[in-house]
Amino acid sequence: MKTKQFLIAIFFLISWLPVFSTLTTPSLTAPAMGLLNNSPDVLLDWSFSTGATGYEYRINTDQGLVGAIVQTVTVNSQVNTSNLRFGTVYYWQVRAIKTTSPIDSSAWTTIWNFTTTDQLTLVSPTNGAANQSPDVILDWNGLSGITNYDYQWDTSATFSSPLYYYGSVTSSSSQVSTSNLRFGTKYYWRARARHTADTTQWTPIWNFTTTDYLTHVSPANNATGISLNPTIDWNSLAGITGYQYQYSTDINFTTTNLFTINSSSSQDILVNLSYGTQYYWQVRAFHSIDTSAWSIPWSFTTLYELTIPPTLISPANNAYNISLSGTILEWSSVSGATLYEYQYADNSYFTNPVVSTIAGLNSMTGNLLPDNLYYWKVRALNGSGFSPWSVIWSFSTEFGIEIKDQNADQIFSIYPNPVHDKITIANCDGSQKESHVLIFNMQGQQMMSGQFLNQNKIELDVSALSKGIYLVKIQCKNKVVNKKFVILLK
């Protein structure tokens, strides 16, 4: 009897002794403590525990893991989560277990935490990118553990215009091609991810601008000696239906040849051009929704059939004191030429020139301005085109000293005339002490005024006026009298 009681006492004593596990507590390895921007299927990883047949883990959003469900993993020392909520802090821990005899478990690890991402990252086109094609690819960093990506684009940053577009792709692709975007237009876009339990917030809004101009390749701008059947080439553009191009001898394309290419080919051959002729060309792209602006015109000049230009003869280069009533322009003949075109202008760029075409070898200019420098040139032509231009010569006209106004010299005088800066107006009638002097240009606009005050003459500074002919009006001897004077080059 005493032996039995002793054994029972020993049993109860052993049952109250502390239990010591033979399994070591695992060490958490990933995701690192406090790691941000994790996917919703983050991989939880820890070290092996010798002798363990499995592991138990628990995870939830409570810092003390209150209410966390204990889940079991056999053999492996890692597990993938799924459908975690975006932008959320999760807490987790692990312990090793042994399910064979003797059954055992380690202590729980310390609690670690990580945060899931709440936003995708846009990749391209980069924010503010310009000259994008109308089928630009929108790209963002992919995210595991999701089912779909949603995206939006619009010409409005509030995504509320009539051109607003919303789309969705499966998780197998983290990019999408646009289509038929308008040319020369700023677009705004963004994206987000989702799975069956949650959706991220939208990314920050990025923008890009589609191209509105194509770029020429060849012939080079202002190229010369180009064949009569040249190939024009330009940079191709994706996402379009075709191209239109036009060429003309007029930079304003008032008369033009217009062609359409309904393909992706970015070049074409011009045919039957004229010799020695400058051509301008430009191109644009189109698709079913929109057409781009015309490119900046380039020019080229075809090779010459008449390779030798005329030689200028008269007036001699740098001739001076040419009559204001005009002069005869004269040049040499060119073999094979049927006509000659000449130009003259008051500037070496020949802006707004006088242009004429004649069959002869000379021609009379019209009336010329006084004290003016003129430039002139000539080229030959036949039915096939032009020769090169001749060298440019110049001549200057006479001063054109005042045209006499009847009786004006009997009333008052102006000197010097022509003048550079200051003129003196002398009043021959000393009784008119307060006569008014007005100066007008030849368009009738009053430019200056003065007054005789107790003297017979007045000096006026005209240096601020441009060169040309001016009219002085003065009331003297109870008459209004006009007289002209000329301001020379400064």
Secondary structure, 3 states (H helix, E strand, C coil): CHHHHHHHHHHHHHHHCCCCCCCCCCCEEECCCCEEEECCCCEEEECCCCCCCEEEEEEECCCCCCCCCCEEEECCCEEECCCCCCCCEEEEEEEEEECCCCCEECCCCCCEEEEECCCCCEEECCCCEEEECCCCEEEECCCCCCCEEEEEEECCCCCCCCCCEEEEEECCCCEEECCCCCCCCEEEEEEEEECCCCECCCCCCEEEEECCCCCEEECCCCEEEECCCCEEEECCCCCCCEEEEEEECCCCCCCCEEEEECCCCCEEECCCCCECCEEEEEEEEECCCCECCCCCCEEEEECCCCCCCCCEEECCCCEEEECCCCCEEEECCCCCCCEEEEEEECCCCCCCCEEEEECCCEEECCCCCCCCEEEEEEEEEECCEECCCCCCEEEEECCCCCCCCCCHHHCEEEECCCECCEEEEEECCCCCCCCEEEEEECCCCEEEEEECCCCCEEEEECCCCCCEEEEEEEEECCEEEEEEEEECCC
